[in-house]
Amino acid sequence: MKIIEPSFEILTPFDREDAMLMLKRIERAARVCYKSEGKTTDTSAPEFVRRIANTFKHESVIEHEIVSVLIVCDRGVSHELVRHRLCAFSQESTRYCNYGKSDEITVIMPFFFKNDAQRYASWNCACTKAEWEYLDLLKRGASPQEARSVLPNSLKTEIVMTANLREWRHIFKLRTSDKAHPQMREVMIPILNYFSEVMPELFGSSEPASDALAIADVKAELEVYKQCVSNTNKACEFMREDTELDLTIGDRFSVEGVKKLRDSRDLWKMRAIQNEGQYEAAEKEVGILKAQIKELYNQRNQLLEKLKA
Ligand SMILES: Cc1cc2nc3c(=O)[nH]c(=O)nc-3n(C[C@H](O)[C@H](O)[C@H](O)COP(=O)(O)OP(=O)(O)OC[C@H]3O[C@@H](n4cnc5c(N)ncnc54)[C@H](O)[C@@H]3O)c2cc1C
């Protein structure tokens, strides 16, 4: 019986240079939404994509790019991986592969038994017995797909997993968290670290892998809420000055909305004269929104503190 460690290999060309090309293609697609293609420069892609995906949560644009990874792990981990429905998988088959040809099976070392001689001995004994029975069943004429019934969860498997960047972010969030299985984390944290090194714009920072994405998310959220609070404050000031009446909620939260308000102050004034009663209602509504945003902002702050702790 061969005992090995889990590992991975990135199959898609995915070094920093490739990542930059991906970011540029994402920028090309995303700018169609805003018709801001004219703002593209040689260096605009990383920050543009980071902001659009993390701050504005316009994550569908990062679905345009995919990465394939070959993962060597045990069947327990692979069984969890294949629950990710948006991925494409190609996995070593225990129906078609005949481990009798090499007269041994390969298993993945459960790292948590490494330093405990008794537990390690129990695990090793169970796998060796399973191997013996598997080979015996083959010798007695069973096919590999029949004999596999006795193979252990620790059996080594190879699985190619292809996902778009949005799905990879989702997978890392679930599978590197401290709630995930330790062997899943053993596999996924190094992969996240690789992604994070070549594409830090979308895959985090130098913070510990387990909470890196969660913290990055909270920070991004915080930025959005800070922006909202600041824009709402601005909108309120303009309202007092110029009598804002019917900005949409989106307008109120956006810098563009505030500019629009300033640029068209004469129009607002005119409309205010026509609809005097609406001024008070609009002001009240903005006041309520402002309070709600501050409450959300506090909640995010508390969450961030919790994550830091
Ligand atoms: C810590 C942990 C413990 C777990 N424990 C168990 C367990 O005990 N038993 C068990 O059976 N499973 C368990 N799972 C697996 C879990 O239930 C999910 O199947 C797995 O995590 C895949 O996640 P997902 O569905 O979010 O992802 P994906 O399939 O990768 O989908 C990505 C996202 O796309 C969206 N999506 C995909 N398909 C649909 C759809 N049909 N409808 C609507 N939205 C969709 C969802 O937003 C989803 O989050 C566990 C997972 C984790 C991380």
The ligand as an SDF file (V2000), in Angstrom:
LIG
                    3D

 53 58  0  0  0  0  0  0  0  0999 V2000
  -18.9410   23.1260    6.4040 C   0  0  0  0  0  0  0  0  0  0  0  0
  -19.8360   22.3800    5.4750 C   0  0  0  0  0  0  0  0  0  0  0  0
  -20.5890   21.3320    5.9360 C   0  0  0  0  0  0  0  0  0  0  0  0
  -21.4320   20.6240    5.0760 C   0  0  0  0  0  0  0  0  0  0  0  0
  -22.1650   19.5930    5.5680 N   0  0  0  0  0  0  0  0  0  0  0  0
  -22.9800   18.9000    4.7480 C   0  0  0  0  0  0  0  0  0  0  0  0
  -23.7610   17.7920    5.2320 C   0  0  0  0  0  0  0  0  0  0  0  0
  -23.6960   17.4270    6.3870 O   0  0  0  0  0  0  0  0  0  0  0  0
  -24.5580   17.1510    4.3440 N   0  0  0  0  0  0  0  0  0  0  0  0
  -24.6650   17.5240    3.0350 C   0  0  0  0  0  0  0  0  0  0  0  0
  -25.4400   16.9140    2.2950 O   0  0  0  0  0  0  0  0  0  0  0  0
  -23.9240   18.5390    2.5590 N   0  0  0  0  0  0  0  0  0  0  0  0
  -23.0860   19.2390    3.3590 C   0  0  0  0  0  0  0  0  0  0  0  0
  -22.3280   20.2610    2.8540 N   0  0  0  0  0  0  0  0  0  0  0  0
  -22.3960   20.5510    1.4140 C   0  0  0  0  0  0  0  0  0  0  0  0
  -23.3210   21.7390    1.1570 C   0  0  0  0  0  0  0  0  0  0  0  0
  -24.6670   21.4230    1.5050 O   0  0  0  0  0  0  0  0  0  0  0  0
  -23.2750   22.1540   -0.3270 C   0  0  0  0  0  0  0  0  0  0  0  0
  -23.7920   21.0910   -1.1200 O   0  0  0  0  0  0  0  0  0  0  0  0
  -21.8900   22.4300   -0.8110 C   0  0  0  0  0  0  0  0  0  0  0  0
  -21.2030   23.2170    0.1100 O   0  0  0  0  0  0  0  0  0  0  0  0
  -21.9580   23.1550   -2.1450 C   0  0  0  0  0  0  0  0  0  0  0  0
  -22.2760   24.4990   -1.8840 O   0  0  0  0  0  0  0  0  0  0  0  0
  -23.2190   25.3980   -2.7700 P   0  0  0  0  0  0  0  0  0  0  0  0
  -24.5060   24.6860   -3.0000 O   0  0  0  0  0  0  0  0  0  0  0  0
  -23.2620   26.7500   -2.1570 O   0  0  0  0  0  0  0  0  0  0  0  0
  -22.3020   25.5320   -4.0530 O   0  0  0  0  0  0  0  0  0  0  0  0
  -22.4110   25.3350   -5.6030 P   0  0  0  0  0  0  0  0  0  0  0  0
  -23.1170   24.0890   -6.0070 O   0  0  0  0  0  0  0  0  0  0  0  0
  -20.9880   25.4730   -5.9510 O   0  0  0  0  0  0  0  0  0  0  0  0
  -23.2320   26.5680   -6.0990 O   0  0  0  0  0  0  0  0  0  0  0  0
  -22.7340   27.8890   -6.0080 C   0  0  0  0  0  0  0  0  0  0  0  0
  -23.8800   28.8280   -5.7090 C   0  0  0  0  0  0  0  0  0  0  0  0
  -24.7530   28.8490   -6.8510 O   0  0  0  0  0  0  0  0  0  0  0  0
  -26.0880   28.9800   -6.4090 C   0  0  0  0  0  0  0  0  0  0  0  0
  -26.8320   27.7820   -6.8360 N   0  0  0  0  0  0  0  0  0  0  0  0
  -26.3250   26.6520   -7.3660 C   0  0  0  0  0  0  0  0  0  0  0  0
  -27.3050   25.8120   -7.6780 N   0  0  0  0  0  0  0  0  0  0  0  0
  -28.4490   26.4110   -7.3320 C   0  0  0  0  0  0  0  0  0  0  0  0
  -29.7990   26.0230   -7.4050 C   0  0  0  0  0  0  0  0  0  0  0  0
  -30.1890   24.8490   -7.8860 N   0  0  0  0  0  0  0  0  0  0  0  0
  -30.7220   26.8970   -6.9650 N   0  0  0  0  0  0  0  0  0  0  0  0
  -30.3690   28.0890   -6.4620 C   0  0  0  0  0  0  0  0  0  0  0  0
  -29.0930   28.5310   -6.3570 N   0  0  0  0  0  0  0  0  0  0  0  0
  -28.1540   27.6870   -6.7920 C   0  0  0  0  0  0  0  0  0  0  0  0
  -26.0550   29.1030   -4.9020 C   0  0  0  0  0  0  0  0  0  0  0  0
  -25.9760   30.4650   -4.5640 O   0  0  0  0  0  0  0  0  0  0  0  0
  -24.7570   28.4290   -4.5420 C   0  0  0  0  0  0  0  0  0  0  0  0
  -24.2280   28.8770   -3.3000 O   0  0  0  0  0  0  0  0  0  0  0  0
  -21.4920   20.9780    3.6930 C   0  0  0  0  0  0  0  0  0  0  0  0
  -20.7380   22.0340    3.2350 C   0  0  0  0  0  0  0  0  0  0  0  0
  -19.9050   22.7370    4.0830 C   0  0  0  0  0  0  0  0  0  0  0  0
  -19.0660   23.8760    3.5440 C   0  0  0  0  0  0  0  0  0  0  0  0
  1  2  1  0
  2  3  1  0
  2 52  2  0
  3  4  2  0
  4  5  1  0
  4 50  1  0
  5  6  2  0
  6  7  1  0
  6 13  1  0
  7  8  2  0
  7  9  1  0
  9 10  1  0
 10 11  2  0
 10 12  1  0
 12 13  2  0
 13 14  1  0
 14 15  1  0
 14 50  1  0
 15 16  1  0
 16 17  1  0
 16 18  1  0
 18 19  1  0
 18 20  1  0
 20 21  1  0
 20 22  1  0
 22 23  1  0
 23 24  1  0
 24 25  2  0
 24 26  1  0
 24 27  1  0
 27 28  1  0
 28 29  2  0
 28 30  1  0
 28 31  1  0
 31 32  1  0
 32 33  1  0
 33 34  1  0
 33 48  1  0
 34 35  1  0
 35 36  1  0
 35 46  1  0
 36 37  1  0
 36 45  1  0
 37 38  2  0
 38 39  1  0
 39 40  1  0
 39 45  2  0
 40 41  1  0
 40 42  2  0
 42 43  1  0
 43 44  2  0
 44 45  1  0
 46 47  1  0
 46 48  1  0
 48 49  1  0
 50 51  2  0
 51 52  1  0
 52 53  1  0
M  END
$$$$
